Amino acid sequence: MYITRYTDYSLRVLMYVALKGDEISTIGEIADSYGISKNHLMKVVQQLNAKGYLIALRGKNGGLRLNGPAANINIGNLVRDTEEDFALVECFSGNNSCSITPACHLKSVFKEALEAFFKALDQYTLADLLPKQKQPALIKLLDMQPS
């Protein structure tokens, strides 16, 4: 299973915003902290806002904040919401031309593995990714001002 950069950036944005607590975060400061493109993050933030993970506040003092507690953001659901393709092998897709599909057991093995992957992710929330004892180090690494 490969997690796309889009999902990686989604997780990073949410972690950053969660670390800021009640303070507003901006796309610019998040991009600078991670050393990634503002343009990429704008697309990510737009989807996170549309899916209800973030609240985007417009205007001069605008920015981003979580739409609820970090403990309510399930990592499995986030990955499902941000990834587009879970076809691990050709026979998962509607455009399957594999000649052994009718007798092959590979599809069921990969389906079981994918279910186990999500079962593991479903056990974690955004809050679990930010344990209290790690927050000071994360804040320092991201060059953030503590909230």
Secondary structure, DSSP 8 states (H G I E B T S, - for coil): ----HHHHHHHHHHHHHHHHTTS-B-HHHHHHHHT--HHHHHHHHHHHHHTTSEEEE-STT-EEEESS-GGG-BHHHHHHHH------SGGGSSS---TTGGG--HHHHHHHHHHHHHHHHTT-BTGGGS-GGGHHHHHHHTT----
